[in-house]
Amino acid sequence: MERPTGRTHVTPPPRLLPWPSPDGNPCYLVTDDSYLSRLADDLEAVQLATGADVLGHARKVLDDPASPYREVRFAGLRLAECLTDALRVAESRGMRLPVPDTEDA
């Protein structure tokens, strides 16, 4: 007969990864601390930093009324890509926030 250890293992909620599957579907990971989890953390940081860089460059293009159409379009496309990444990071992090105890409310 097994004796209870007093510890319970709680499976973490699935984590939305910062990259889609080859078919474009969301990818999830169920683990707290793993190589893949740390890789996802690193990629999220890169995605957010890239978004900040692209925003800085795009502002210069968009602030200049003489910017050629191609540059404005390119800036808009890159901004859309970065926004997509940032929203995925926000969704992933939001899903991992603790659920507030509603009894106290």
Secondary structure as the mmCIF struct_conf table of DSSP 4:
data_model
#
loop_
_struct_conf.conf_type_id
_struct_conf.id
_struct_conf.beg_label_comp_id
_struct_conf.beg_label_asym_id
_struct_conf.beg_label_seq_id
_struct_conf.end_label_comp_id
_struct_conf.end_label_asym_id
_struct_conf.end_label_seq_id
HELX_LH_PP_P HELX_LH_PP_P1 GLU A 2 PRO A 4
BEND BEND1 GLY A 6 GLY A 6
HELX_LH_PP_P HELX_LH_PP_P2 THR A 11 PRO A 14
STRN STRN1 ARG A 15 PRO A 20
TURN_TY1_P TURN_TY1_P1 PRO A 22 ASP A 23
BEND BEND2 GLY A 24 GLY A 24
STRN STRN2 PRO A 26 LEU A 29
BEND BEND3 ASP A 32 ASP A 33
HELX_RH_AL_P HELX_RH_AL_P1 TYR A 35 ASP A 63
TURN_TY1_P TURN_TY1_P2 PRO A 65 ALA A 66
HELX_RH_AL_P HELX_RH_AL_P2 TYR A 69 MET A 95
TURN_TY1_P TURN_TY1_P3 ARG A 96 ARG A 96
BEND BEND4 LEU A 97 LEU A 97
HELX_LH_PP_P HELX_LH_PP_P3 PRO A 98 PRO A 100
TURN_TY1_P TURN_TY1_P4 THR A 102 GLU A 103
#
